[in-house]
Protein backbone atom coordinates (compact mmCIF):
# COMPACT_ATOMS: atom_id res chain seq x y z
CA UNK A 1 0.00 0.00 0.00
CA UNK A 2 2.66 2.52 1.03
CA UNK A 3 4.92 1.70 -1.90
CA UNK A 4 2.00 2.19 -4.30
CA UNK A 5 1.23 5.59 -2.79
CA UNK A 6 4.89 6.63 -2.87
CA UNK A 7 5.19 5.69 -6.57
CA UNK A 8 1.99 7.47 -7.60
CA UNK A 9 2.09 10.55 -9.81
CA UNK A 10 -0.92 11.85 -7.86
CA UNK A 11 -2.75 10.64 -4.76
CA UNK A 12 -6.52 10.64 -5.26
CA UNK A 13 -8.34 10.86 -1.94
CA UNK A 14 -12.03 10.03 -1.98
CA UNK A 15 -13.79 11.96 0.77
CA UNK A 16 -16.86 10.25 2.16
CA UNK A 17 -18.45 10.13 5.59
CA UNK A 18 -15.98 8.76 8.12
CA UNK A 19 -12.99 8.53 5.75
CA UNK A 20 -10.65 10.06 8.34
CA UNK A 21 -11.79 7.58 11.02
CA UNK A 22 -10.25 4.69 9.05
CA UNK A 23 -6.67 3.90 10.13
CA UNK A 24 -5.52 2.64 6.73
CA UNK A 25 -6.92 5.72 4.98
CA UNK A 26 -4.94 7.87 7.42
CA UNK A 27 -1.82 5.79 6.75
CA UNK A 28 -2.18 6.28 3.00
CA UNK A 29 -2.57 10.03 3.50
CA UNK A 30 0.53 10.11 5.70
CA UNK A 31 2.46 8.12 3.08
CA UNK A 32 1.38 10.64 0.41
CA UNK A 33 2.50 13.56 2.59
CA UNK A 34 5.88 11.98 3.34
CA UNK A 35 6.41 11.23 -0.37
CA UNK A 36 5.42 14.82 -1.29
CA UNK A 37 2.85 13.33 -3.65
CA UNK A 38 0.33 15.79 -5.15
CA UNK A 39 -3.16 15.25 -3.73
CA UNK A 40 -6.44 15.48 -5.57
CA UNK A 41 -9.72 14.97 -3.71
CA UNK A 42 -13.08 13.77 -4.91
CA UNK A 43 -15.96 14.08 -2.48
CA UNK A 44 -19.22 12.22 -2.13
CA UNK A 45 -22.25 14.48 -2.42
CA UNK A 46 -25.05 11.93 -2.17
CA UNK A 47 -26.28 11.27 1.39
CA UNK A 48 -27.33 7.76 0.33
CA UNK A 49 -23.66 6.97 -0.27
CA UNK A 50 -22.13 8.73 2.76
CA UNK A 51 -21.92 12.37 1.68
CA UNK A 52 -18.82 14.11 3.03
CA UNK A 53 -19.34 16.97 5.49
CA UNK A 54 -16.72 19.72 5.25
CA UNK A 55 -17.79 21.05 8.67
CA UNK A 56 -16.88 19.92 12.17
CA UNK A 57 -18.61 16.56 11.61
CA UNK A 58 -15.58 15.52 9.52
CA UNK A 59 -13.62 15.29 12.79
CA UNK A 60 -16.12 13.02 14.57
CA UNK A 61 -14.28 9.90 15.68
CA UNK A 62 -10.95 11.09 14.24
CA UNK A 63 -7.97 11.00 16.63
CA UNK A 64 -6.96 14.53 17.69
CA UNK A 65 -3.40 13.93 16.46
CA UNK A 66 -4.73 13.73 12.90
CA UNK A 67 -6.86 16.92 13.06
CA UNK A 68 -4.12 19.27 11.74
CA UNK A 69 -3.71 17.13 8.61
CA UNK A 70 -7.48 16.85 8.14
CA UNK A 71 -7.76 20.64 8.45
CA UNK A 72 -4.96 21.17 5.91
CA UNK A 73 -6.58 18.81 3.40
CA UNK A 74 -9.98 20.45 3.75
CA UNK A 75 -8.62 23.99 3.45
CA UNK A 76 -5.82 23.63 0.88
CA UNK A 77 -6.78 20.85 -1.55
CA UNK A 78 -9.21 21.37 -4.42
CA UNK A 79 -12.25 19.14 -3.90
CA UNK A 80 -14.10 17.85 -6.94
CA UNK A 81 -17.63 16.52 -6.41
CA UNK A 82 -18.21 12.91 -7.43
CA UNK A 83 -20.88 12.65 -10.12
CA UNK A 84 -22.79 9.49 -10.96
CA UNK A 85 -24.94 10.78 -13.81
CA UNK A 86 -23.39 9.72 -17.13
CA UNK A 87 -23.29 13.23 -18.61
CA UNK A 88 -21.95 14.74 -15.40
CA UNK A 89 -19.34 11.99 -15.13
CA UNK A 90 -17.79 13.09 -18.41
CA UNK A 91 -17.45 16.64 -17.06
CA UNK A 92 -16.02 15.35 -13.78
CA UNK A 93 -13.46 13.13 -15.52
CA UNK A 94 -12.51 15.99 -17.83
CA UNK A 95 -11.92 18.23 -14.82
CA UNK A 96 -9.84 15.56 -13.06
CA UNK A 97 -7.76 15.13 -16.23
CA UNK A 98 -7.19 18.88 -16.58
CA UNK A 99 -6.18 19.24 -12.92
CA UNK A 100 -3.70 16.38 -13.32
CA UNK A 101 -2.26 17.43 -16.70
CA UNK A 102 -1.98 21.09 -15.68
CA UNK A 103 -0.22 20.10 -12.46
CA UNK A 104 -2.84 21.70 -10.22
CA UNK A 105 -3.01 18.79 -7.77
CA UNK A 106 -1.59 20.20 -4.54
CA UNK A 107 1.49 18.98 -2.70
CA UNK A 108 0.67 19.73 0.91
CA UNK A 109 3.46 21.16 3.03
CA UNK A 110 3.06 19.74 6.50
CA UNK A 111 5.72 19.91 9.20
CA UNK A 112 7.51 16.63 9.89
CA UNK A 113 6.52 16.87 13.58
CA UNK A 114 2.83 17.11 12.62
CA UNK A 115 3.15 14.09 10.30
CA UNK A 116 4.99 12.13 13.02
CA UNK A 117 2.29 12.95 15.59
CA UNK A 118 -0.43 11.85 13.17
CA UNK A 119 1.46 8.66 12.29
CA UNK A 120 1.90 7.79 15.97
CA UNK A 121 -1.88 7.59 16.31
CA UNK A 122 -1.97 4.54 14.04
CA UNK A 123 1.37 2.83 14.65
CA UNK A 124 -0.47 -0.36 15.61
CA UNK A 125 -2.06 -0.49 12.14
CA UNK A 126 1.21 -0.07 10.25
CA UNK A 127 2.17 -2.98 8.04
CA UNK A 128 5.62 -4.46 8.66
CA UNK A 129 8.42 -2.61 6.88
CA UNK A 130 9.71 -3.94 3.56
CA UNK A 131 11.97 -6.93 4.14
CA UNK A 132 10.22 -7.91 7.36
CA UNK A 133 9.15 -11.51 7.67
CA UNK A 134 6.20 -13.04 9.41
CA UNK A 135 7.02 -15.88 11.77
CA UNK A 136 4.63 -18.36 13.30
CA UNK A 137 5.37 -21.08 15.80
CA UNK A 138 2.71 -23.79 15.96
CA UNK A 139 2.15 -25.47 19.30
CA UNK A 140 3.84 -28.83 19.75
CA UNK A 141 1.93 -31.88 18.60
CA UNK A 142 -0.18 -33.30 21.36
CA UNK A 143 -0.51 -29.92 23.08
CA UNK A 144 -3.92 -29.26 24.67
CA UNK A 145 -6.40 -27.45 22.37
CA UNK A 146 -6.25 -24.29 24.50
CA UNK A 147 -2.60 -23.77 23.56
CA UNK A 148 -3.14 -24.11 19.81
CA UNK A 149 -3.86 -20.40 19.24
CA UNK A 150 -0.32 -19.43 18.20
CA UNK A 151 0.81 -15.87 17.62
CA UNK A 152 2.25 -14.20 14.57
CA UNK A 153 4.94 -11.60 15.03
CA UNK A 154 6.75 -9.37 12.59
CA UNK A 155 10.51 -9.35 12.73
CA UNK A 156 12.56 -6.83 10.82
CA UNK A 157 15.85 -7.44 9.11
CA UNK A 158 18.54 -4.82 8.79
N, CA and C atoms as a LAMMPS dump frame, in Angstrom:
ITEM: TIMESTEP
0
ITEM: NUMBER OF ATOMS
474
ITEM: BOX BOUNDS ff ff ff
-5.0000000000000000e+02 5.0000000000000000e+02
-5.0000000000000000e+02 5.0000000000000000e+02
-5.0000000000000000e+02 5.0000000000000000e+02
ITEM: ATOMS id mol type element x y z
1 1 1 N 0.831 -1.181 0
2 1 2 C 0 0 0
3 1 3 C 0.881 1.253 0
4 2 1 N 1.831 1.323 0.932
5 2 2 C 2.66 2.516 1.033
6 2 3 C 3.534 2.696 -0.204
7 3 1 N 4.071 1.611 -0.719
8 3 2 C 4.917 1.704 -1.904
9 3 3 C 4.095 2.214 -3.09
10 4 1 N 2.872 1.721 -3.228
11 4 2 C 1.998 2.19 -4.3
12 4 3 C 1.719 3.684 -4.199
13 5 1 N 1.476 4.16 -2.996
14 5 2 C 1.229 5.595 -2.792
15 5 3 C 2.492 6.384 -3.141
16 6 1 N 3.636 5.916 -2.646
17 6 2 C 4.894 6.63 -2.869
18 6 3 C 5.247 6.715 -4.353
19 7 1 N 4.863 5.723 -5.143
20 7 2 C 5.193 5.687 -6.57
21 7 3 C 4.139 6.368 -7.444
22 8 1 N 3.086 6.859 -6.844
23 8 2 C 1.992 7.467 -7.603
24 8 3 C 2.36 8.871 -8.085
25 9 1 N 1.892 9.195 -9.278
26 9 2 C 2.088 10.547 -9.806
27 9 3 C 1.179 11.529 -9.079
28 10 1 N 0.028 11.039 -8.62
29 10 2 C -0.915 11.846 -7.864
30 10 3 C -1.676 10.909 -6.925
31 11 1 N -1.99 11.407 -5.739
32 11 2 C -2.751 10.641 -4.762
33 11 3 C -4.188 11.141 -4.815
34 12 1 N -5.113 10.274 -5.192
35 12 2 C -6.525 10.642 -5.264
36 12 3 C -7.187 10.181 -3.973
37 13 1 N -7.677 11.136 -3.211
38 13 2 C -8.336 10.858 -1.939
39 13 3 C -9.833 11.031 -2.134
40 14 1 N -10.577 9.97 -1.863
41 14 2 C -12.027 10.027 -1.978
42 14 3 C -12.606 10.339 -0.611
43 15 1 N -13.211 11.511 -0.493
44 15 2 C -13.794 11.955 0.773
45 15 3 C -15.241 11.501 0.871
46 16 1 N -15.495 10.667 1.859
47 16 2 C -16.864 10.245 2.164
48 16 3 C -17.004 10.264 3.682
49 17 1 N -18.189 10.093 4.146
50 17 2 C -18.453 10.131 5.587
51 17 3 C -17.539 9.139 6.307
52 18 1 N -16.82 9.623 7.294
53 18 2 C -15.985 8.76 8.12
54 18 3 C -14.638 8.382 7.534
55 19 1 N -14.252 8.936 6.389
56 19 2 C -12.993 8.533 5.752
57 19 3 C -11.801 8.719 6.691
58 20 1 N -11.794 9.788 7.471
59 20 2 C -10.65 10.058 8.339
60 20 3 C -10.68 9.227 9.622
61 21 1 N -11.746 8.471 9.845
62 21 2 C -11.794 7.583 11.015
63 21 3 C -11.118 6.245 10.72
64 22 1 N -10.811 5.985 9.458
65 22 2 C -10.252 4.688 9.051
66 22 3 C -8.727 4.719 9.108
67 23 1 N -8.13 3.874 9.955
68 23 2 C -6.67 3.899 10.126
69 23 3 C -5.889 3.738 8.826
70 24 1 N -6.297 2.839 7.942
71 24 2 C -5.522 2.639 6.732
72 24 3 C -5.672 3.809 5.756
73 25 1 N -6.793 4.502 5.791
74 25 2 C -6.922 5.723 4.982
75 25 3 C -5.956 6.784 5.504
76 26 1 N -5.876 6.908 6.83
77 26 2 C -4.936 7.873 7.42
78 26 3 C -3.492 7.507 7.067
79 27 1 N -3.18 6.22 7.092
80 27 2 C -1.819 5.786 6.755
81 27 3 C -1.473 6.111 5.304
82 28 1 N -2.423 5.935 4.404
83 28 2 C -2.176 6.28 3.002
84 28 3 C -1.952 7.785 2.843
85 29 1 N -2.73 8.573 3.553
86 29 2 C -2.574 10.033 3.505
87 29 3 C -1.192 10.419 4.027
88 30 1 N -0.787 9.821 5.132
89 30 2 C 0.529 10.111 5.702
90 30 3 C 1.63 9.71 4.721
91 31 1 N 1.469 8.563 4.076
92 31 2 C 2.457 8.125 3.081
93 31 3 C 2.539 9.139 1.936
94 32 1 N 1.4 9.648 1.489
95 32 2 C 1.382 10.642 0.41
96 32 3 C 2.076 11.938 0.852
97 33 1 N 1.849 12.349 2.087
98 33 2 C 2.497 13.561 2.593
99 33 3 C 4.009 13.383 2.689
100 34 1 N 4.441 12.243 3.214
101 34 2 C 5.878 11.978 3.336
102 34 3 C 6.554 11.926 1.972
103 35 1 N 5.85 11.364 0.98
104 35 2 C 6.408 11.231 -0.368
105 35 3 C 6.279 12.52 -1.181
106 36 1 N 5.659 13.543 -0.581
107 36 2 C 5.416 14.817 -1.286
108 36 3 C 4.647 14.583 -2.586
109 37 1 N 3.682 13.69 -2.501
110 37 2 C 2.85 13.327 -3.645
111 37 3 C 1.713 14.352 -3.782
112 38 1 N 1.47 14.871 -4.978
113 38 2 C 0.332 15.79 -5.152
114 38 3 C -0.973 15.078 -4.779
115 39 1 N -1.879 15.825 -4.185
116 39 2 C -3.156 15.255 -3.73
117 39 3 C -4.304 15.897 -4.481
118 40 1 N -5.205 15.052 -4.914
119 40 2 C -6.442 15.478 -5.567
120 40 3 C -7.575 14.814 -4.797
121 41 1 N -8.604 15.57 -4.452
122 41 2 C -9.719 14.965 -3.714
123 41 3 C -10.996 14.982 -4.536
124 42 1 N -11.704 13.882 -4.429
125 42 2 C -13.082 13.771 -4.914
126 42 3 C -13.929 13.648 -3.665
127 43 1 N -15.122 14.231 -3.674
128 43 2 C -15.958 14.08 -2.484
129 43 3 C -17.354 13.608 -2.848
130 44 1 N -17.868 12.769 -1.974
131 44 2 C -19.216 12.219 -2.129
132 44 3 C -20.223 13.302 -1.779
133 45 1 N -21.215 13.477 -2.649
134 45 2 C -22.253 14.484 -2.416
135 45 3 C -23.597 13.866 -2.057
136 46 1 N -23.768 12.601 -2.354
137 46 2 C -25.048 11.927 -2.174
138 46 3 C -25.156 11.34 -0.762
139 47 1 N -26.135 11.79 0.028
140 47 2 C -26.285 11.266 1.394
141 47 3 C -26.54 9.753 1.436
142 48 1 N -27.086 9.21 0.362
143 48 2 C -27.327 7.76 0.331
144 48 3 C -26.028 6.973 0.28
145 49 1 N -24.955 7.642 -0.125
146 49 2 C -23.662 6.975 -0.268
147 49 3 C -22.614 7.544 0.691
148 50 1 N -23.055 8.195 1.765
149 50 2 C -22.127 8.727 2.765
150 50 3 C -21.522 10.065 2.379
151 51 1 N -22.394 11.037 2.073
152 51 2 C -21.921 12.373 1.681
153 51 3 C -20.901 12.905 2.69
154 52 1 N -19.864 13.547 2.176
155 52 2 C -18.821 14.109 3.033
156 52 3 C -19.26 15.465 3.559
157 53 1 N -19.011 15.71 4.845
158 53 2 C -19.343 16.973 5.494
159 53 3 C -18.051 17.743 5.721
160 54 1 N -17.919 18.913 5.096
161 54 2 C -16.72 19.717 5.252
162 54 3 C -16.702 20.497 6.566
163 55 1 N -17.735 20.355 7.389
164 55 2 C -17.789 21.048 8.672
165 55 3 C -17.122 20.243 9.775
166 56 1 N -17.475 20.581 11.004
167 56 2 C -16.879 19.925 12.167
168 56 3 C -17.183 18.438 12.235
169 57 1 N -18.252 17.987 11.585
170 57 2 C -18.607 16.561 11.609
171 57 3 C -17.514 15.694 10.989
172 58 1 N -16.679 16.28 10.136
173 58 2 C -15.584 15.519 9.516
174 58 3 C -14.599 15.017 10.57
175 59 1 N -14.553 15.668 11.733
176 59 2 C -13.617 15.288 12.793
177 59 3 C -14.204 14.267 13.768
178 60 1 N -15.498 13.974 13.646
179 60 2 C -16.123 13.022 14.567
180 60 3 C -15.429 11.669 14.48
181 61 1 N -14.925 11.204 15.611
182 61 2 C -14.281 9.899 15.677
183 61 3 C -12.858 9.865 15.15
184 62 1 N -12.316 11.015 14.774
185 62 2 C -10.95 11.088 14.245
186 62 3 C -10.01 11.434 15.406
187 63 1 N -8.923 10.687 15.55
188 63 2 C -7.974 11 16.629
189 63 3 C -7.471 12.445 16.524
190 64 1 N -7.362 13.114 17.658
191 64 2 C -6.96 14.525 17.691
192 64 3 C -5.614 14.749 17.009
193 65 1 N -4.715 13.781 17.079
194 65 2 C -3.403 13.928 16.457
195 65 3 C -3.464 14.051 14.943
196 66 1 N -4.589 13.648 14.349
197 66 2 C -4.734 13.732 12.9
198 66 3 C -5.478 15 12.463
199 67 1 N -6.073 15.728 13.399
200 67 2 C -6.861 16.92 13.062
201 67 3 C -6.094 17.956 12.246
202 68 1 N -4.814 18.257 12.559
203 68 2 C -4.118 19.271 11.743
204 68 3 C -4.005 18.872 10.269
205 69 1 N -3.809 17.591 10.001
206 69 2 C -3.712 17.133 8.611
207 69 3 C -5.081 17.205 7.948
208 70 1 N -6.113 16.774 8.657
209 70 2 C -7.484 16.854 8.14
210 70 3 C -7.813 18.312 7.795
211 71 1 N -7.494 19.225 8.696
212 71 2 C -7.763 20.644 8.45
213 71 3 C -7.025 21.141 7.208
214 72 1 N -5.776 20.736 7.053
215 72 2 C -4.965 21.168 5.914
216 72 3 C -5.556 20.642 4.611
217 73 1 N -5.971 19.388 4.598
218 73 2 C -6.579 18.81 3.395
219 73 3 C -7.855 19.57 3.037
220 74 1 N -8.7 19.803 4.028
221 74 2 C -9.981 20.454 3.752
222 74 3 C -9.823 21.92 3.346
223 75 1 N -8.76 22.575 3.798
224 75 2 C -8.618 23.993 3.454
225 75 3 C -7.762 24.223 2.204
226 76 1 N -6.794 23.34 1.932
227 76 2 C -5.822 23.631 0.876
228 76 3 C -5.965 22.816 -0.41
229 77 1 N -6.7 21.722 -0.378
230 77 2 C -6.779 20.85 -1.547
231 77 3 C -8.101 21.07 -2.278
232 78 1 N -8.002 21.22 -3.614
233 78 2 C -9.207 21.37 -4.425
234 78 3 C -10.063 20.108 -4.297
235 79 1 N -11.33 20.279 -4.044
236 79 2 C -12.245 19.138 -3.905
237 79 3 C -13.203 19.126 -5.089
238 80 1 N -13.233 18.01 -5.77
239 80 2 C -14.095 17.849 -6.945
240 80 3 C -15.251 16.938 -6.557
241 81 1 N -16.49 17.369 -6.781
242 81 2 C -17.625 16.516 -6.413
243 81 3 C -17.726 15.279 -7.313
244 82 1 N -17.999 14.15 -6.684
245 82 2 C -18.214 12.909 -7.434
246 82 3 C -19.583 12.987 -8.106
247 83 1 N -19.628 12.639 -9.359
248 83 2 C -20.879 12.649 -10.122
249 83 3 C -21.164 11.254 -10.653
250 84 1 N -22.398 10.822 -10.49
251 84 2 C -22.787 9.49 -10.958
252 84 3 C -23.571 9.529 -12.272
253 85 1 N -24.2 10.637 -12.561
254 85 2 C -24.939 10.78 -13.807
255 85 3 C -23.945 10.707 -14.969
256 86 1 N -24.308 9.958 -16.017
257 86 2 C -23.39 9.718 -17.133
258 86 3 C -22.856 11.008 -17.759
259 87 1 N -23.741 11.966 -18.008
260 87 2 C -23.294 13.228 -18.607
261 87 3 C -22.4 14.014 -17.654
262 88 1 N -22.753 14.025 -16.383
263 88 2 C -21.949 14.741 -15.399
264 88 3 C -20.613 14.041 -15.157
265 89 1 N -20.592 12.715 -15.304
266 89 2 C -19.337 11.987 -15.132
267 89 3 C -18.295 12.433 -16.149
268 90 1 N -18.734 12.643 -17.377
269 90 2 C -17.791 13.095 -18.406
270 90 3 C -17.164 14.432 -18.017
271 91 1 N -17.974 15.338 -17.5
272 91 2 C -17.453 16.637 -17.063
273 91 3 C -16.491 16.47 -15.89
274 92 1 N -16.861 15.598 -14.949
275 92 2 C -16.024 15.352 -13.779
276 92 3 C -14.678 14.762 -14.204
277 93 1 N -14.703 13.764 -15.064
278 93 2 C -13.461 13.134 -15.523
279 93 3 C -12.6 14.112 -16.314
280 94 1 N -13.246 14.967 -17.097
281 94 2 C -12.513 15.991 -17.832
282 94 3 C -11.811 16.941 -16.857
283 95 1 N -12.514 17.326 -15.808
284 95 2 C -11.924 18.231 -14.815
285 95 3 C -10.757 17.557 -14.104
286 96 1 N -10.921 16.303 -13.721
287 96 2 C -9.837 15.563 -13.062
288 96 3 C -8.621 15.503 -13.982
289 97 1 N -8.856 15.206 -15.251
290 97 2 C -7.756 15.132 -16.226
291 97 3 C -7.035 16.471 -16.355
292 98 1 N -7.799 17.549 -16.445
293 98 2 C -7.194 18.882 -16.578
294 98 3 C -6.367 19.231 -15.343
295 99 1 N -6.907 18.944 -14.164
296 99 2 C -6.18 19.236 -12.921
297 99 3 C -4.862 18.463 -12.899
298 100 1 N -4.906 17.203 -13.311
299 100 2 C -3.7 16.381 -13.322
300 100 3 C -2.695 16.879 -14.366
301 101 1 N -3.156 17.033 -15.606
302 101 2 C -2.264 17.43 -16.701
303 101 3 C -1.666 18.816 -16.461
304 102 1 N -2.456 19.722 -15.924
305 102 2 C -1.983 21.09 -15.68
306 102 3 C -1.167 21.203 -14.387
307 103 1 N -1.028 20.09 -13.679
308 103 2 C -0.224 20.101 -12.456
309 103 3 C -0.84 20.872 -11.312
310 104 1 N -2.17 20.924 -11.277
311 104 2 C -2.837 21.696 -10.22
312 104 3 C -3.169 20.873 -8.99
313 105 1 N -2.844 19.573 -8.998
314 105 2 C -3.013 18.791 -7.772
315 105 3 C -1.996 19.329 -6.77
316 106 1 N -2.387 19.468 -5.541
317 106 2 C -1.594 20.195 -4.54
318 106 3 C -0.688 19.268 -3.737
319 107 1 N 0.584 19.647 -3.634
320 107 2 C 1.493 18.982 -2.704
321 107 3 C 1.351 19.742 -1.395
322 108 1 N 0.867 19.064 -0.373
323 108 2 C 0.672 19.734 0.913
324 108 3 C 1.989 19.813 1.667
325 109 1 N 2.278 20.975 2.198
326 109 2 C 3.46 21.155 3.028
327 109 3 C 3.005 21.059 4.479
328 110 1 N 3.424 19.986 5.111
329 110 2 C 3.057 19.736 6.501
330 110 3 C 4.35 19.458 7.26
331 111 1 N 4.507 20.082 8.397
332 111 2 C 5.721 19.911 9.202
333 111 3 C 5.92 18.442 9.561
334 112 1 N 7.185 18.022 9.561
335 112 2 C 7.509 16.634 9.892
336 112 3 C 6.968 16.238 11.265
337 113 1 N 7.006 17.168 12.223
338 113 2 C 6.516 16.866 13.58
339 113 3 C 5.013 16.595 13.564
340 114 1 N 4.28 17.312 12.728
341 114 2 C 2.828 17.105 12.621
342 114 3 C 2.547 15.745 11.987
343 115 1 N 3.315 15.4 10.945
344 115 2 C 3.153 14.092 10.296
345 115 3 C 3.493 12.98 11.288
346 116 1 N 4.572 13.155 12.041
347 116 2 C 4.985 12.133 13.02
348 116 3 C 3.919 11.95 14.098
349 117 1 N 3.337 13.046 14.569
350 117 2 C 2.286 12.947 15.592
351 117 3 C 1.064 12.224 15.045
352 118 1 N 0.711 12.516 13.79
353 118 2 C -0.433 11.85 13.171
354 118 3 C -0.14 10.372 12.944
355 119 1 N 1.088 10.055 12.532
356 119 2 C 1.463 8.659 12.289
357 119 3 C 1.468 7.862 13.585
358 120 1 N 1.841 8.484 14.681
359 120 2 C 1.9 7.794 15.972
360 120 3 C 0.524 7.292 16.411
361 121 1 N -0.51 7.98 15.96
362 121 2 C -1.88 7.593 16.311
363 121 3 C -2.186 6.173 15.831
364 122 1 N -1.63 5.807 14.671
365 122 2 C -1.974 4.536 14.035
366 122 3 C -0.798 3.571 13.921
367 123 1 N 0.212 3.716 14.76
368 123 2 C 1.369 2.835 14.653
369 123 3 C 0.988 1.363 14.715
370 124 1 N -0.037 1.038 15.494
371 124 2 C -0.465 -0.365 15.615
372 124 3 C -1.011 -0.919 14.304
373 125 1 N -1.473 -0.032 13.408
374 125 2 C -2.063 -0.49 12.141
375 125 3 C -1.04 -0.535 11.007
376 126 1 N 0.185 -0.103 11.29
377 126 2 C 1.211 -0.073 10.248
378 126 3 C 1.572 -1.489 9.805
379 127 1 N 1.69 -1.689 8.513
380 127 2 C 2.172 -2.975 8.039
381 127 3 C 3.654 -3.103 8.355
382 128 1 N 4.184 -4.331 8.393
383 128 2 C 5.615 -4.465 8.658
384 128 3 C 6.424 -3.783 7.561
385 129 1 N 7.599 -3.279 7.893
386 129 2 C 8.416 -2.608 6.876
387 129 3 C 8.868 -3.579 5.798
388 130 1 N 9.225 -3.054 4.616
389 130 2 C 9.712 -3.936 3.557
390 130 3 C 10.887 -4.764 4.063
391 131 1 N 10.904 -6.042 3.706
392 131 2 C 11.968 -6.93 4.14
393 131 3 C 11.658 -7.649 5.434
394 132 1 N 10.592 -7.229 6.126
395 132 2 C 10.222 -7.907 7.362
396 132 3 C 9.593 -9.246 7.02
397 133 1 N 9.736 -10.191 7.906
398 133 2 C 9.152 -11.513 7.674
399 133 3 C 8.158 -11.82 8.772
400 134 1 N 7.181 -12.598 8.432
401 134 2 C 6.2 -13.041 9.415
402 134 3 C 6.658 -14.398 9.936
403 135 1 N 6.667 -14.576 11.228
404 135 2 C 7.022 -15.885 11.771
405 135 3 C 5.86 -16.414 12.592
406 136 1 N 5.718 -17.721 12.576
407 136 2 C 4.628 -18.358 13.301
408 136 3 C 5.165 -19.651 13.884
409 137 1 N 4.943 -19.845 15.153
410 137 2 C 5.373 -21.084 15.801
411 137 3 C 4.154 -21.865 16.216
412 138 1 N 3.869 -22.995 15.557
413 138 2 C 2.715 -23.789 15.957
414 138 3 C 2.99 -24.468 17.287
415 139 1 N 1.945 -24.762 18.035
416 139 2 C 2.147 -25.467 19.297
417 139 3 C 2.651 -26.883 19.018
418 140 1 N 3.348 -27.466 19.964
419 140 2 C 3.841 -28.829 19.747
420 140 3 C 2.686 -29.806 19.557
421 141 1 N 2.945 -30.847 18.78
422 141 2 C 1.925 -31.885 18.599
423 141 3 C 1.552 -32.455 19.95
424 142 1 N 0.304 -32.732 20.108
425 142 2 C -0.178 -33.302 21.364
426 142 3 C -0.459 -32.256 22.422
427 143 1 N -0.224 -30.973 22.11
428 143 2 C -0.514 -29.917 23.085
429 143 3 C -2.013 -29.811 23.263
430 144 1 N -2.474 -29.415 24.449
431 144 2 C -3.918 -29.264 24.665
432 144 3 C -4.498 -28.235 23.709
433 145 1 N -5.778 -28.378 23.32
434 145 2 C -6.402 -27.451 22.368
435 145 3 C -6.291 -25.992 22.777
436 146 1 N -6.299 -25.691 24.066
437 146 2 C -6.253 -24.29 24.498
438 146 3 C -4.939 -23.617 24.14
439 147 1 N -3.887 -24.382 23.886
440 147 2 C -2.602 -23.766 23.559
441 147 3 C -2.338 -23.725 22.064
442 148 1 N -3.327 -24.056 21.253
443 148 2 C -3.137 -24.113 19.808
444 148 3 C -3.383 -22.78 19.109
445 149 1 N -3.586 -21.692 19.868
446 149 2 C -3.859 -20.401 19.237
447 149 3 C -2.698 -19.885 18.419
448 150 1 N -1.477 -19.94 18.932
449 150 2 C -0.323 -19.432 18.196
450 150 3 C -0.383 -17.912 18.059
451 151 1 N 0.755 -17.324 17.8
452 151 2 C 0.812 -15.87 17.624
453 151 3 C 1.76 -15.568 16.48
454 152 1 N 1.388 -14.633 15.65
455 152 2 C 2.249 -14.201 14.567
456 152 3 C 2.934 -12.931 14.979
457 153 1 N 4.214 -12.827 14.71
458 153 2 C 4.944 -11.603 15.028
459 153 3 C 5.735 -11.181 13.806
460 154 1 N 5.952 -9.899 13.692
461 154 2 C 6.754 -9.367 12.589
462 154 3 C 8.163 -9.13 13.104
463 155 1 N 9.128 -9.601 12.358
464 155 2 C 10.51 -9.354 12.729
465 155 3 C 11.203 -8.661 11.578
466 156 1 N 11.885 -7.587 11.879
467 156 2 C 12.559 -6.831 10.824
468 156 3 C 13.959 -7.352 10.587
469 157 1 N 14.465 -7.103 9.416
470 157 2 C 15.854 -7.437 9.112
471 157 3 C 16.567 -6.15 8.762
472 158 1 N 17.82 -6.052 9.119
473 158 2 C 18.538 -4.824 8.793
474 158 3 C 19.552 -5.033 7.716
